[in-house]
Amino acid sequence: MIFNELEYAKKMINSGFIQDKYSKELRILAKYYNKELNLKTDKIKEKLKEFCEKYLPKYNEVLHLDMIIKASRYGVKKNNRLLKIQSILITKNELTTIESLKDIKLETFSFVTLVLSKINKFVEENYKDHKKKKCNKKYEYYCNNLKEMFISSKIRCNKEQRESYIDLLSQTSLFDYTIFGTFKVNFVDEIEEVVIEINKYENFVLEYMKYKGENIGYCEVCEIPFYPTNNFQKYCKTCAKEIEKENHKDRNREYMRKVRSVDEGENS
C-alpha cells in the first residue's frame, strides 16, 4: 500500500518506476498529472508515453499502449483522488497499552495495526464515496489489510506463524477479530500527548523501535528511518546507491577531463 501518492509520484518523476507494478504506478502518475498539474487525458497519455519510453524496460509502444491509455483515463476520473496522508499521530496512552503486551513481536504487530487503522480511518473519511457506501462508525478504527500488517512489521514469518500471531492478538482486549477477517482496534486515544509523529511511511515500524530504545538513523536525503551499520552512516541503502552512482559519474568525468588535458598538453 502506498500511503502518500503525491510524494510517490514526485519520486517516480525523478527516478522512474519504483516497483515492478507498472500499471499501478502509471495510475498514480496519471492522477498526479491531472490533480496537481491539471492536465487532461490526451496530455497525460503523452506524458506517460514519454515516461515509459525513458524508464520502462523493453518498452514497446504497441504492447504497452493499452496500459498507458487505461492509466490516463483512470487519472482523470473525479473520484480517483491522489492519496495524501500528511502524518499519523501516536499518543502516550496508545504506546503504554501496546507495551503492556510485554512481547516485542506482538508489540510490533500491534503498533503497525494501530497505524494502519488510523490510515484506513483517514481514507474512509476523506477519500471514500459515502453516498454509495457507508463508512465505519465515527469512532471505530479497523485494519482491513492483514497482509500489509505483516509486510510493514518487517518480521519474517510463515503462514502458520501468522495465524498464531493473529490468534494471540485477537485474544487480547486490544483488538476484536471480526468475521470479515479484519482487526478492530480498541485502544485508540487521540486526546493524549503525542509521542510519535509518522510522516514517512516506508519503514515506519522503526519509529516504534526507536521509541523502544534501538539505534535508528534517518536518511539525510529521503528522511526515511533505517538501521545504521555504523555511527557515520548518513544514508539509507537506496539513497546510498544513488549517491554512489553520481559520485562514480563525477569521478569518471574528472578522469576524462584530466586525460583530455594531458593529451592536449602533449599535442601542443
N, C-alpha and C positions, 0 to 999 in steps of 0.2 A: 504493500500500500504506500502511495506517495502522499505525504501529509501537506506539503506546500508545493503545489504545482507551479506557482509563479516562479519561485526560486529554481525549481527543477527545469523549467523551460529556459530560463536565462542561462543555466549551466549547460544545457544542450546546445544553445546557440553558440556558446564559446568553445565547446569541446566535442560536439557531436552526440551520437547515441550513447547512452549511459549503460543500458542493459541490452539484451537481445530481443526485447519485446517491442519490435519496431512499430507495429500498428498502434499499440497503446501510447507509445511516446510521441508518435506523429499526431495523435488526437490531442495530447496535452499541448503540443506546439501549435496546433491549429486553434485551440481555444485561446492561447496566448496572443496569437496574431489578431484574432477577432476581438477579444475582450480588452486587451491592453493597447493594441495599435489600431483598432477599428478597421481592419482590413476585411474585404468581402471575399466571397467564395473563390472567384477566379484568381484574385491576387494571392490568396492563401495557397491555392493549388500551385501557383507559380513558385512561391517561396518554399513550399515543401519539396517540390521537384528539385530546386536548386540545392536544398539541404541534403536530399538523398543522393544526388549526383556527387556531392562532396564527401559524405560520410557513410553511406550505406555500402557495405561490402558486396561486390559483384552486382552492383546496381544495373538493372535492365529496365528501360523505360516501358517496354511492353508488359513485362511481368509484374512490375510494381505500380503501374498506373492506377489500377483499381484500388489499391491500398491508399494511395495518395488522394484520390477523389473522395473515398469514403471518409477519410480523416478531415478533409476540407469541409465537407457537408456537416459532419459531426460538430466541428468547431464553431459554426455559426448559429447552431440551434440555441434558442434563448435559455432553455433550462440547463444546458451543459455549461455551467459556470466554472471558472477557474478556482480550484480549491486553494484557499489561502488561510492557513491556520497560523496565526502570529505567535502565540505562546500558550502553553498549558501550565497551570499553576498547581503545585502540590503543597499542602499545608502540613503544619507540625503534627496535628492530631492524626492525619492520614498516615504519616510516616511512623508515628508511635504505634498505631494499630497494626501496620504491616510488620514492624519489628517484634510484636507480641507473638508472632508465629515461631520465632527462635529457630528458624531453619533457613539458611541463606538461599537455597533454591526456591523454596516456597515463597520467601520474601520477594525474590526477584520476579517470579511469575505474578505475584500479587501487585507489585509496583507497575509492571508492564500492563497488566489487565486494567488497573486504575487509569493509567494514561490513555490507553486505547478507548476506554469507556468515555472519558472526557472528550476525546477527539470525536467519537461517534455522536455524542450529545451535541457537540458544536455543529457537526454536519447535519444532523437531524433538524436543528433549529434554524439553520441559516441556508441550507442548500437543497432540502427536500421539498417537493411539491405536496403540501399538506391538503390541497383540495382533493387529490386523488388518494392519498394515503395518510392515515392518522399517524402522528409521531408518538414516541414513547411518552408516558406521563411526565409532567413537568420536572419532577424532582427525582426521576429514576435514571440510572446510568447502566448501560449494558455494553458488554464486549461481545460483538457479534462475529468476530473473526478469530477463532482459536488457533488457526494456522499461523496467523500473523503474530499472535501472542507468543507462540513458541519460537518463531523466527526472530522476533525482536528481543527476546530474552537472552539470546546468544548462548543458550545452554543446549548442548547436544544430547538428544535422547531419542530412542526408538519408539515405535508405536505403542508397545506395551508400557514403557515408562511414561509416555504422555498420558495414557489412560489412567495410570496410577496417580500422577500429579493432579489431573482433573478430579479424580475421586477424592483425593486428600483435601483439595481446596473447597470442593463442594460440601465437605463435612464440617467445615468451619462456619462460624457465624458471619464471616466477612462476605460470603458470596451465596447466591442461590443459583443452582444449575437448572436452567429451565428446560421444558420439554422440547424446545426448539434448538437445543444444543448450544445455548449461549450462557454467559455468566452475567447475572445481575449483581452489581457492586453495591454493598450495603453500608459502606463506611466513608462515603464521600462527605467532606466537610469543607465547604467553600468559604466559610466565615473566618476560620482560624488564621494565625500568622503564616504567611507564605515562606517556605524554606527553599523550595526548588522551583525555578522557572525554566521550562523547556521551550526553546525556540529553534533548536536544530534537532531534527527527528532521526537522523542517521546515528546509530549507536546511543540513542537516548537512555538506554538502560544503564549506561556508565555513570549517569548522573546519580543514580542510587548507589552505585559502587563508591563514588566519591563521598557521598553522604556517610557511607559506612566506614570511611577512613582509608580507602585504597588510593594509590597514587595515580591520578588521572590527569592527562595533559589536554590542552586544546590547541588544535592546529592553527598556526598563525595566518594561514591563507583562508581556509574554509570555516574555521572555528568549531569544527566537529570534534567531540571528545574522543580520546584514544588512550590506549595503554602505552606509555613511553618505554622504550627499551633501555634508555639511559637518561641522565639528567640534562643532556644537551639536545635532545631531540625536540625539534620545533614544529615538525610537520607530520600529518598522518601519512600512511603508506601511499595513498593515491596522489596526494599533492607532492610528496617527496619524489615520486617517479616523474611527474610532470616538470618539476623544478630541475631534476637531473637531466631530463631531455633538453630543456632550454639551455642549461649550462653546457651540455655536450655540444649543442649547436654553436654556442658562443665560442667555445674552445676551438672548434673546427674553423669558424670564421677567422679567429685570431691567428690560427696556424696558417691558413691560406693567405692571410694578409702579409704575414712575415715571409712566406715563401715567395710571394709576388715581389715584395720589397727587395729580397736577396737577388731574384732573377733580374729585376730592373737595374740593380746596382752592378751586376756582372756585365750587363749588356751596354751600360753607359760608358 
